[in-house]
Amino acid sequence: MLKRSEPSIAVIADAHFHDLEGDFDFPGMTVDGQRMMVRSWAETRQSTRVFNESARALSVALDAVRERGIRHVVLLGDYTDDGQRQTTASLRRILDRHASEHGTAFYALPGNHDIFGPTGRNHTKEFLDQDGAGVWVTSDPASTAEGAVVTQRMYCEGYPSGLGPMAAYGYFRKPDYLHWETPFGLADDVESRRYEVASPDGSNRYALMDASYLVEPEPGIWLLMIDANVFEPRDGTFEGGQEAAFVDSTAAGWNAMLRLKPFIVSWIADVCARAEVLGKTVLAFSHYPALDPFDGATGAERVLFGETNVARRTPREAVADALLGAGLAVHFSGHLHVEGVTRRGPAARQITNVAVPSLVAYPPAFKIIQPVNDGIVVDTVELQAAALDPRLAPAYRRETEQLAEADDLAFGAEDYGAFLRAHKLALVHHRYFPKEWPQDVVNRVSKATLAGICAEFLDADAAAHTLHALANACGMSSEQIAACRMIDVIADWYCLRQAAHLALPAIPQEQLRLYRALSINFGRAPETGWDGSVAGFLSIFLGAFAAFLDRAENGARQIEITLQRDAKEVVCP
């Protein structure tokens, strides 16, 4: 173990705080005498994050930070639900309270959900009324949604106005910072921090603000806070600054940074060179991953599902090459709500990307960095055992009663981790199947058991023999394996994909052995290509279990990363 020496730093990514008790000019719903702005379950089950649970998740995380005596907290982007004025103002009040009562120092970075372009954008969300019926609340006065409530509290600001509520948290200089700078120098005014960007044909040009900064909160520690939001103007005719005039930053990230913000890479190189001379430890942060956080384990997705969100957001190798060339050793990212550690480059000068999970998706967790003499120790703090807000299940049940639907399994979850695992199952039904999966495959697997899936590959005698072999391999009976619902297998596939080693305790050992056996018996590498058949699809899908399990079994809740020239990572048990 490396010798501990410096104050710890908590890293919270993708809190996506929704102001459950805020004012959106809408009566909302009252449960147990308390008025709430409840987002609908119908929207939640189609989103890769949950909404209403975010306020309590953030509170639990900040309490865990305080209980550990940690003063410095990095907010790694997407700290708000969608940058709404009301939500951002409420988040500011929460942070202000922790700062004043506990001395917490926050350092914020913008994510794609916090701020948009130079002038912002409208948002429209579905809330529940007192009876559980959905009502659209929007900032768009031109909205055609029937019965919509129009309020500017839902509007998401652009640069620089969107930084205003969070100005005290790193974006601008403060007297107690030992050092503070931007890629443009020591000035912190907005005009000094602009850069030029143009559409591909050069017809639309903007001088946009970059919110990156370098701060030294404690002697010897440099937090390199990189604004990796990229808003590329489109070709065409638009009103100045309107949302449609820009490519959304969601899928841009570091791939677009190399094209449109090359000055950031030059600045990183300069910072790293100065840090080496001055003996500073550089910890770099941006909302977007700099390396593939899945470390190649998602190769099957592009073959089976095409250009999914994961595929579009995966950084190219050119990003790693550029950051290695700049001398960067460690980078923390969010955005994809994934747990993972990825390394590139030779041992003598390696870059490590630590992907920090979200507070509002499976697995809910945050990281703690402990700087040490020649590197850092990174710990993981899980929130799976956190209690749920007891007001929300009754609210969701009012909604399902209105829709004449059965209650979701999530409503009866005993803790936050169980709720998010059930949410993952709902996502399979309501997002992944309709948006990504081929319909003929969905028709075959949505209500199938493993006995039926075996029949896709084998005749009756061979299927029975294979079920028996699977049973011997994993410690289950043939009957138990045959009865396994394919939908549960698929949900576990997505949980392992996102959570890696953090998913292992929630899946019984015999089930994990079954997934390994399915991969061995039926799996096929994605490089072989999909022939369009259901069996071919399932072969590649099940084959991915091997990569997910390998990645999970090689992971750890705590890692050590040395940051010297001969650095290499050590995994702690």
C-alpha positions in Angstrom: 0.0 0.0 0.0 1.3 3.5 -0.9 1.8 5.8 2.1 -1.1 8.2 2.6 -0.2 11.8 2.7 -2.7 14.4 1.4 -6.4 15.3 2.0 -9.0 13.1 0.2 -11.1 14.3 -2.7 -14.6 12.9 -3.4 -15.7 12.6 -7.0 -19.5 12.6 -7.7 -20.6 12.1 -11.3 -24.0 12.4 -12.9 -26.0 13.3 -9.8 -28.8 14.5 -12.2 -30.4 16.3 -9.3 -34.2 16.8 -9.8 -35.9 19.3 -7.6 -38.5 17.0 -6.2 -39.9 19.7 -3.8 -39.3 22.7 -6.1 -41.7 25.1 -7.8 -42.4 24.6 -11.4 -45.6 26.6 -11.4 -47.6 23.4 -11.2 -49.5 22.0 -8.2 -47.9 18.6 -8.5 -48.9 15.8 -6.2 -49.3 15.6 -2.4 -48.3 12.4 -0.6 -48.6 12.2 3.2 -49.2 16.0 3.4 -46.1 16.8 1.4 -46.3 18.5 -2.1 -43.9 17.0 -4.6 -43.0 17.5 -8.3 -43.0 13.8 -9.2 -41.7 12.9 -12.7 -43.7 10.1 -14.2 -42.7 6.4 -14.1 -43.6 6.2 -17.8 -40.7 8.6 -18.6 -38.4 7.0 -15.9 -38.6 3.5 -17.4 -37.5 4.8 -20.7 -34.5 6.8 -19.3 -31.1 5.5 -18.5 -31.4 7.4 -15.2 -34.1 7.7 -12.5 -35.4 11.2 -11.7 -37.3 11.4 -8.4 -34.8 9.4 -6.4 -32.0 11.8 -7.2 -32.5 14.2 -4.4 -32.2 11.5 -1.7 -29.2 9.9 -3.5 -27.4 13.2 -3.6 -28.2 13.8 0.1 -26.9 10.3 1.0 -23.7 10.8 -1.0 -23.0 14.2 0.6 -23.6 12.8 4.0 -21.2 10.0 3.3 -18.6 12.6 2.3 -19.2 14.6 5.5 -19.0 11.5 7.7 -15.6 10.6 6.2 -14.3 14.1 7.0 -13.7 14.9 3.3 -13.7 18.6 2.5 -13.1 18.7 -1.3 -15.8 17.4 -3.7 -15.6 17.3 -7.5 -19.0 17.5 -9.3 -18.1 15.7 -12.5 -20.8 17.1 -14.7 -24.6 16.5 -15.1 -25.0 17.7 -11.6 -28.6 18.8 -12.6 -31.4 16.9 -14.2 -31.4 19.0 -17.3 -30.0 22.4 -16.3 -33.5 23.8 -15.5 -33.3 27.2 -13.8 -35.4 26.1 -10.8 -33.3 22.9 -10.4 -30.0 24.6 -10.7 -31.0 27.3 -8.2 -32.1 24.6 -5.7 -28.9 22.6 -6.1 -26.9 25.8 -5.4 -28.8 26.2 -2.1 -27.9 22.6 -1.1 -24.3 23.1 -1.9 -24.2 26.4 -0.2 -25.6 24.8 3.0 -22.9 22.1 2.9 -20.3 24.7 2.3 -21.4 26.9 5.2 -22.2 24.2 7.7 -19.5 21.6 7.0 -16.8 23.6 5.1 -17.2 21.5 2.0 -15.5 22.9 -1.1 -17.1 22.0 -4.4 -15.4 22.1 -7.8 -17.9 21.8 -10.7 -17.7 20.8 -14.3 -20.5 21.2 -16.8 -22.0 18.2 -18.4 -24.2 17.9 -21.5 -27.3 18.1 -19.2 -26.3 21.3 -17.3 -25.9 23.9 -20.0 -26.4 24.2 -23.7 -24.6 26.4 -26.3 -24.5 30.2 -26.0 -28.2 30.8 -25.3 -29.7 27.6 -23.8 -32.7 25.6 -24.8 -36.2 24.7 -23.8 -37.2 21.5 -21.8 -40.5 19.6 -21.6 -41.0 17.0 -18.9 -43.9 14.8 -17.7 -45.0 15.3 -14.1 -47.8 13.7 -12.2 -50.9 15.5 -10.9 -52.7 14.6 -7.7 -54.5 11.7 -9.2 -51.4 10.3 -10.9 -52.2 11.5 -14.4 -49.3 12.8 -16.6 -49.1 16.6 -17.2 -46.5 18.2 -19.5 -44.5 21.0 -18.0 -42.5 23.0 -20.4 -40.5 26.2 -20.9 -41.5 26.4 -24.6 -44.3 28.9 -25.1 -44.9 27.4 -28.6 -45.5 23.9 -27.1 -48.5 22.1 -28.6 -48.8 19.5 -25.8 -52.4 19.4 -24.7 -52.9 21.0 -21.3 -49.2 21.8 -20.9 -48.0 24.1 -18.1 -45.6 26.7 -19.5 -43.0 28.1 -17.1 -39.6 29.6 -17.7 -38.4 27.7 -14.6 -37.9 24.8 -16.9 -35.5 26.6 -19.2 -31.9 25.5 -19.4 -29.4 28.4 -19.7 -26.4 28.6 -22.0 -22.8 29.8 -21.6 -22.0 31.9 -19.6 -25.3 32.6 -17.8 -25.8 28.9 -16.9 -22.6 29.1 -14.9 -23.9 31.9 -12.7 -25.7 29.8 -10.0 -22.6 27.6 -9.7 -20.0 30.5 -10.0 -18.7 29.9 -6.4 -17.8 26.3 -7.2 -14.6 26.6 -9.2 -15.6 28.2 -12.4 -14.2 31.6 -11.2 -11.3 32.6 -9.0 -11.6 32.6 -5.2 -9.2 34.1 -2.7 -8.6 30.9 -0.8 -7.4 29.0 -3.9 -3.6 28.6 -3.8 -3.6 28.8 -7.6 -6.2 29.2 -10.3 -6.0 29.6 -14.1 -7.8 28.8 -17.3 -6.5 27.7 -20.7 -6.3 31.4 -21.6 -4.4 32.7 -18.6 -5.0 34.0 -15.2 -8.0 36.2 -15.9 -11.4 34.8 -15.0 -13.7 37.1 -16.9 -15.9 35.6 -19.6 -14.5 37.5 -22.5 -11.0 36.3 -21.8 -12.2 32.7 -22.0 -13.8 32.6 -25.5 -12.7 30.5 -28.5 -13.8 30.5 -32.1 -15.8 27.7 -33.6 -17.5 27.4 -37.1 -19.8 25.1 -39.0 -18.2 22.7 -41.5 -18.9 25.0 -44.4 -17.7 28.1 -42.4 -21.1 29.9 -42.8 -21.9 30.0 -39.0 -19.3 31.2 -36.6 -19.4 31.8 -32.9 -17.2 32.9 -30.1 -18.1 30.4 -27.4 -17.0 30.3 -23.8 -14.9 27.5 -22.4 -15.3 26.9 -18.6 -12.1 24.8 -18.0 -9.9 25.8 -15.1 -7.0 24.6 -13.0 -7.2 24.9 -9.3 -4.8 24.1 -6.4 -7.0 23.6 -3.3 -4.3 22.1 -1.2 -0.5 22.4 -1.5 0.8 20.2 -4.2 -2.6 19.1 -5.6 -3.7 20.4 -9.0 -7.3 19.7 -10.1 -7.3 20.0 -13.9 -11.0 20.7 -14.6 -11.7 20.3 -18.3 -14.9 21.6 -19.9 -15.4 18.9 -22.6 -18.8 20.2 -23.7 -18.5 20.8 -27.5 -21.1 22.7 -29.4 -20.4 22.5 -33.1 -22.4 24.9 -35.3 -24.4 23.3 -38.1 -24.4 24.3 -41.8 -27.6 26.2 -42.7 -29.6 29.3 -41.7 -30.6 29.7 -38.0 -31.4 32.4 -35.5 -28.2 33.2 -33.6 -27.6 30.8 -30.8 -30.8 28.8 -31.2 -30.7 25.1 -30.2 -31.1 23.8 -33.7 -28.0 25.7 -34.8 -25.7 23.3 -32.9 -24.8 19.6 -32.8 -25.7 18.4 -29.3 -22.6 17.8 -27.1 -24.0 14.5 -25.9 -22.2 12.2 -28.4 -19.3 14.7 -29.1 -17.0 14.6 -26.1 -13.3 14.1 -26.6 -13.6 13.0 -30.2 -14.9 16.5 -31.0 -12.5 18.1 -28.5 -9.5 17.2 -30.7 -11.1 19.0 -33.7 -12.8 22.0 -32.1 -10.9 22.7 -28.8 -7.3 21.7 -29.7 -6.1 24.5 -27.4 -7.2 22.3 -24.4 -4.7 19.6 -25.3 -1.9 22.2 -25.6 -2.9 23.6 -22.2 -2.9 20.1 -20.6 0.7 19.5 -22.0 1.7 22.9 -20.5 0.1 22.1 -17.1 1.7 18.6 -16.9 5.1 20.0 -17.8 4.9 22.7 -15.1 3.6 20.2 -12.6 6.6 17.9 -13.1 9.0 20.8 -12.5 7.1 22.1 -9.5 6.3 18.7 -7.9 2.5 19.0 -8.3 0.2 16.0 -8.6 -2.2 16.5 -11.5 -5.6 15.0 -11.3 -7.6 15.6 -14.5 -11.4 15.5 -14.7 -14.0 16.0 -17.5 -17.6 14.8 -17.9 -16.7 12.7 -20.9 -14.5 9.6 -21.0 -11.1 10.0 -22.5 -10.7 6.2 -23.0 -13.3 3.6 -23.7 -14.7 3.0 -20.1 -15.8 -0.5 -21.1 -12.2 -1.3 -22.3 -13.5 -3.0 -25.5 -16.0 -5.2 -23.7 -18.9 -3.8 -25.7 -17.7 -4.9 -29.2 -20.9 -6.9 -29.6 -23.2 -3.9 -29.4 -22.2 -2.2 -32.6 -22.6 -5.4 -34.5 -26.0 -6.2 -33.0 -27.5 -2.8 -32.3 -25.7 -0.4 -34.7 -24.8 3.1 -33.6 -26.2 3.1 -30.0 -25.5 5.8 -27.5 -22.6 3.7 -26.1 -21.1 3.3 -29.6 -21.4 7.0 -30.5 -19.9 8.1 -27.2 -16.9 5.9 -27.2 -13.6 7.9 -27.6 -11.3 7.0 -30.5 -7.7 5.9 -29.9 -6.6 9.3 -31.2 -7.8 10.8 -27.9 -5.6 8.5 -25.9 -2.6 9.3 -28.2 -3.2 13.0 -27.8 -3.4 12.9 -24.0 -0.5 10.5 -23.7 1.5 13.0 -25.8 0.5 15.8 -23.5 1.8 13.8 -20.5 -1.5 13.2 -18.7 -1.4 10.2 -16.4 -4.9 10.0 -14.9 -8.4 11.2 -15.9 -11.7 10.8 -14.2 -14.9 10.7 -16.3 -18.7 10.3 -16.0 -21.4 10.6 -18.7 -22.0 6.9 -19.4 -23.0 5.9 -15.9 -20.5 3.1 -15.8 -17.9 1.6 -13.5 -14.6 0.9 -15.1 -10.8 1.5 -15.2 -9.1 1.6 -18.5 -5.4 2.0 -19.3 -3.5 2.9 -22.5 0.2 3.4 -23.4 3.5 1.9 -22.2 4.1 1.3 -18.5 6.7 4.1 -18.5 4.1 6.7 -19.5 0.6 5.3 -19.1 -2.8 7.1 -19.0 -5.5 5.7 -16.8 -9.2 6.7 -17.2 -11.3 6.0 -14.1 -15.0 5.9 -15.0 -17.2 7.1 -12.1 -20.7 5.7 -11.8 -23.8 7.8 -11.6 -25.8 8.4 -8.4 -29.1 7.7 -10.3 -28.3 4.6 -12.4 -27.1 1.1 -11.6 -24.6 0.9 -10.0 -25.1 4.0 -7.7 -21.7 5.0 -6.4 -19.0 7.7 -6.2 -15.2 7.7 -5.8 -12.8 8.9 -3.2 -9.3 9.9 -4.3 -6.5 9.8 -1.7 -3.3 11.5 -3.0 -0.2 9.7 -1.7 3.5 10.3 -2.0 3.9 8.9 -5.6 0.4 8.4 -6.8 -3.2 8.0 -5.7 -5.5 5.5 -4.1 -9.1 5.4 -5.5 -11.9 4.0 -3.4 -15.5 3.3 -4.4 -18.4 4.2 -2.1 -21.6 2.4 -3.0 -25.1 3.6 -2.3 -27.0 0.4 -3.0 -28.0 -0.1 0.6 -29.5 3.4 0.8 -33.2 3.7 1.8 -35.8 4.8 -0.7 -38.0 7.8 -0.3 -41.2 6.2 1.1 -43.4 8.8 -0.6 -42.5 7.7 -4.2 -43.9 4.2 -4.4 -47.5 5.4 -3.6 -47.0 8.2 -6.2 -46.0 5.6 -8.9 -48.9 3.4 -7.9 -51.3 6.3 -8.5 -49.9 6.6 -12.0 -50.1 2.9 -12.9 -53.7 2.9 -11.6 -54.5 5.8 -14.0 -52.8 3.8 -16.8 -54.6 0.6 -15.9 -51.2 -1.1 -15.6 -49.8 -3.5 -13.1 -47.3 -2.2 -10.6 -43.7 -2.5 -11.5 -41.4 -4.7 -9.5 -39.4 -1.6 -8.7 -42.2 -0.2 -6.5 -41.7 -2.9 -4.0 -37.9 -2.7 -3.8 -36.4 -2.9 -0.3 -33.4 -0.6 -1.0 -32.0 1.7 -3.6 -29.8 -0.9 -5.3 -32.8 -3.3 -5.7 -34.8 -0.4 -7.1 -32.2 0.4 -9.7 -31.8 -3.2 -10.7 -35.6 -3.4 -11.2 -35.4 -0.2 -13.2 -32.8 -1.9 -15.5 -35.3 -4.6 -16.1 -37.9 -2.0 -17.0 -35.4 -0.4 -19.4 -35.1 -3.6 -21.3 -38.8 -3.7 -21.9 -39.4 0.0 -22.5 -36.1 1.4 -24.0 -33.7 -1.3 -25.3 -36.3 -3.6 -26.9 -38.2 -0.9 -28.8 -35.2 1.4 -29.6 -32.3 -1.0 -30.2 -33.3 -4.6 -30.6 -34.6 -6.2 -33.9 -38.3 -6.8 -33.6 -38.1 -10.5 -34.6 -35.5 -11.1 -31.8 -37.7 -9.3 -29.3 -40.7 -11.4 -30.3 -38.7 -14.5 -29.7 -37.0 -13.7 -26.4 -39.3 -11.4 -24.4 -41.3 -14.2 -22.9 -38.9 -17.1 -23.5 -37.1 -19.3 -21.0 -33.6 -20.7 -21.4 -35.2 -24.0 -22.5 -36.8 -22.2 -25.4 -33.6 -20.4 -26.3 -31.7 -23.7 -26.3 -34.2 -24.9 -28.9 -33.0 -22.0 -31.2 -29.7 -23.7 -31.4 -30.3 -27.4 -30.9 -32.7 -30.2 -31.6 -34.7 -31.6 -28.6 -32.2 -34.3 -27.6 -29.2 -32.1 -27.9 -31.0 -29.3 -26.0 -31.8 -31.7 -23.1 -28.2 -32.8 -23.1 -26.9 -29.2 -23.1 -29.2 -28.2 -20.2 -27.8 -31.1 -18.2 -24.2 -30.0 -19.1 -25.1 -26.4 -18.1 -26.5 -27.7 -14.8 -23.3 -29.5 -14.0 -21.2 -26.4 -14.9 -23.1 -24.0 -12.6 -24.5 -26.0 -9.8 -28.2 -25.6 -10.7 -30.6 -28.3 -11.7 -31.6 -28.8 -15.4 -35.1 -27.8 -14.4 -34.0 -24.6 -12.8 -31.9 -23.6 -15.8 -34.7 -24.5 -18.2 -37.1 -22.3 -16.3 -34.8 -19.2 -16.2 -36.5 -16.3 -17.9 -34.6 -14.9 -20.8 -35.7 -11.4 -19.8 -33.9 -11.7 -16.5 -30.7 -13.0 -18.3 -30.9 -9.9 -20.5 -31.3 -7.5 -17.5 -28.3 -9.1 -15.8 -26.3 -8.7 -19.1 -27.0 -4.9 -19.0 -26.2 -4.8 -15.2 -22.8 -6.5 -15.7 -22.1 -4.2 -18.7 -22.6 -1.1 -16.6 -21.5 -2.2 -13.1 -18.7 -4.6 -13.8 -17.4 -5.9 -10.4 -20.0 -3.9 -8.5 -22.7 -6.1 -10.0 -21.2 -9.4 -8.8 -22.6 -9.4 -5.2 -26.2 -9.0 -6.5 -26.0 -12.0 -8.8 -25.9 -15.4 -7.2 -22.7 -17.3 -7.9 -24.5 -20.2 -9.7 -26.1 -17.6 -12.0 -22.7 -16.1 -12.8 -21.4 -19.6 -13.6 -24.4 -20.1 -15.8 -23.7 -17.0 -17.8 -20.1 -18.1 -18.3 -21.3 -21.5 -19.5 -23.8 -19.9 -21.9 -21.0 -17.9 -23.4 -18.8 -20.9 -23.8 -21.6 -23.2 -25.2 -23.5 -20.7 -27.4 -21.3 -17.6 -27.7 -19.6 -16.3 -30.8 -17.2 -13.3 -31.2 -18.8 -10.2 -32.7 -16.0 -10.1 -35.3 -17.6 -13.1 -37.0 -20.6 -10.8 -37.9 -24.3 -11.3 -37.5 -26.1 -13.3 -40.2 -29.5 -11.7 -39.5 -30.9 -14.8 -37.8 -32.3 -14.9 -34.2 -29.9 -17.7 -33.3 -27.0 -15.7 -34.8 -28.0 -12.6 -32.8 -28.2 -14.6 -29.6 -24.8 -16.2 -30.2 -23.1 -12.8 -30.3 -25.2 -11.5 -27.4 -24.5 -14.4 -25.1 -20.8 -14.4 -26.2 -20.5 -10.9 -24.7 -21.0 -12.4 -21.3 -17.4 -13.6 -21.4 -16.0 -10.1 -21.8 -18.3 -8.7 -19.2 -17.5 -11.4 -16.7 -13.7 -11.1 -17.3 -13.9 -7.3 -16.8 -16.0 -7.7 -13.7 -13.8 -10.4 -12.1 -10.6 -8.3 -12.8 -12.1 -5.2 -11.1 -11.8 -4.0 -7.6 -13.4 -1.5 -5.2 -10.0 0.1 -4.5 -7.1 0.6 -6.8 -3.7 2.3 -6.5 -2.3 4.3 -9.4 1.3 5.5 -9.3 1.9 8.6 -11.3 5.6 8.4 -11.9 7.3 7.7 -15.2 7.5 4.0 -14.6 3.9 4.0 -13.4 1.6 1.0 -13.5 -1.6 0.3 -11.7 -1.9 -2.1 -8.8 -5.2 -3.7 -8.0 -6.0 -4.2 -4.3 -8.2 -7.0 -3.1 
